[in-house]
Amino acid sequence: MARSNGSSGSSFSIIGDGITITGNIESKVDLHIDGDVIGDVHCLSLVQGPSSKIQGAIKAQNASLSGSVEGSIDAGDLAISSSARIGGDVTYENVTIEQGGHVDGKFKHRSMSSPNLAKSTVDKSARAIPLELTDGDKAA
């Protein structure tokens, strides 16, 4: 089902509860998924309902996840609700995780510029003073 918002001309599609799609989804509009998807999802903006299950990679500019995801996520603005269960690595620009939201994977910030690792702010010629512990000192 696709609906159009008359004022802006934008549209979105809904995959309803009880529907299972096997295969990749590529969309130039916003998606709302309440059903199950076995395949990758690539769209402009994604809203996932709490009973939804996605088994595949997600790539979206914005994603609001409330259901189960087994796969990697790449999103600009990412919101993970308290009911979400994510199993996969997450790449993001901005992320919000509600208390109770579960992610089993690595997080990586999608930065526009890489740090200059060749530039050093530490004087490498200076030597550190050695640390000496006495009998009464405890090391952490």
C-alpha positions as CSV (number, residue, x, y, z in Angstrom):
1,M,0.0,0.0,0.0
2,A,1.4,3.4,-0.9
3,R,0.0,6.7,0.3
4,S,0.8,10.2,-0.8
5,N,0.9,13.2,1.4
6,G,-0.8,15.8,-0.8
7,S,1.1,18.8,0.6
8,S,4.6,17.7,0.0
9,G,4.1,15.0,-2.6
10,S,6.1,12.4,-0.6
11,S,4.8,8.9,-0.3
12,F,5.3,5.9,1.9
13,S,4.6,2.2,1.6
14,I,3.4,-0.1,4.3
15,I,4.1,-3.8,4.7
16,G,1.4,-4.9,7.1
17,D,1.3,-7.3,10.0
18,G,0.9,-10.9,8.8
19,I,2.8,-10.3,5.5
20,T,6.1,-12.0,4.8
21,I,8.3,-10.8,2.0
22,T,11.2,-13.0,0.9
23,G,13.7,-10.9,-1.2
24,N,15.4,-7.6,-1.1
25,I,13.4,-4.4,-0.9
26,E,14.7,-1.2,-2.6
27,S,12.6,1.9,-2.3
28,K,12.9,5.6,-3.1
29,V,10.1,6.3,-0.6
30,D,9.6,5.9,3.1
31,L,8.7,2.4,4.4
32,H,6.7,1.3,7.4
33,I,7.2,-2.4,8.1
34,D,4.9,-4.3,10.5
35,G,5.3,-7.7,8.8
36,D,8.4,-9.9,8.2
37,V,11.2,-9.4,5.6
38,I,13.7,-12.0,4.7
39,G,16.2,-10.0,2.7
40,D,17.9,-6.6,2.6
41,V,16.0,-3.3,3.0
42,H,17.3,-0.2,1.3
43,C,15.0,2.9,1.6
44,L,14.9,6.6,2.3
45,S,13.3,6.3,5.8
46,L,12.3,3.2,7.7
47,V,9.8,2.7,10.6
48,Q,9.7,-0.8,12.0
49,G,6.8,-1.9,14.2
50,P,7.4,-3.9,17.4
51,S,6.1,-7.2,16.0
52,S,8.1,-6.9,12.8
53,K,11.1,-9.2,12.0
54,I,13.8,-8.3,9.4
55,Q,16.5,-10.8,8.5
56,G,18.9,-8.9,6.3
57,A,20.9,-5.7,6.1
58,I,19.2,-2.3,6.5
59,K,20.4,0.9,4.8
60,A,18.4,4.1,5.3
61,Q,18.9,7.8,5.8
62,N,16.6,7.5,8.9
63,A,15.5,4.4,10.8
64,S,13.3,3.9,13.8
65,L,13.4,0.3,14.9
66,S,11.1,-1.4,17.3
67,G,11.1,-5.0,16.3
68,S,13.7,-7.7,15.6
69,V,16.6,-7.2,13.2
70,E,19.2,-9.9,12.3
71,G,21.7,-8.1,10.1
72,S,23.8,-5.0,9.7
73,I,22.3,-1.5,9.9
74,D,23.6,1.6,8.2
75,A,21.6,4.7,9.0
76,G,22.1,8.4,9.3
77,D,19.7,9.1,12.2
78,L,18.9,5.9,14.1
79,A,16.4,5.4,16.9
80,I,16.3,2.1,18.7
81,S,13.2,1.6,20.9
82,S,12.9,-0.3,24.1
83,S,11.2,-3.2,22.3
84,A,13.9,-3.5,19.6
85,R,16.2,-6.6,19.5
86,I,19.2,-6.0,17.1
87,G,21.7,-8.7,16.1
88,G,24.3,-7.2,13.9
89,D,26.8,-4.3,13.5
90,V,25.5,-0.8,13.4
91,T,26.9,2.2,11.5
92,Y,25.3,5.5,12.3
93,E,25.7,9.3,12.3
94,N,23.3,10.0,15.2
95,V,21.9,7.3,17.5
96,T,19.3,7.1,20.2
97,I,18.7,3.9,22.2
98,E,15.8,3.8,24.7
99,Q,16.3,2.0,27.9
100,G,15.7,-1.7,27.4
101,G,16.7,-1.7,23.7
102,H,19.0,-4.6,23.0
103,V,21.9,-4.5,20.5
104,D,24.3,-7.4,20.0
105,G,26.9,-6.1,17.7
106,K,29.5,-3.4,17.1
107,F,28.8,0.3,16.8
108,K,30.7,2.5,14.3
109,H,30.2,6.2,13.8
110,R,30.0,7.2,10.2
111,S,32.3,10.2,10.2
112,M,32.7,12.5,7.2
113,S,36.4,13.1,7.8
114,S,39.0,10.6,9.0
115,P,41.3,11.7,11.8
116,N,44.8,12.6,10.7
117,L,46.8,9.9,12.5
118,A,50.1,11.3,11.2
119,K,49.7,14.5,13.2
120,S,50.9,14.2,16.8
121,T,50.3,16.6,19.7
122,V,52.6,14.6,21.9
123,D,56.3,15.4,22.2
124,K,57.8,12.1,21.4
125,S,61.3,13.2,22.4
126,A,60.2,13.8,26.0
127,R,60.7,10.7,28.3
128,A,58.1,9.7,30.9
129,I,59.2,9.5,34.5
130,P,59.2,5.8,35.5
131,L,56.5,4.9,38.1
132,E,57.9,3.3,41.2
133,L,55.6,1.5,43.7
134,T,56.6,1.2,47.4
135,D,55.4,-1.6,49.8
136,G,52.4,0.4,50.9
137,D,51.2,1.3,47.3
138,K,48.5,-0.7,45.5
139,A,48.1,-0.9,41.8
140,A,44.6,-0.8,40.3
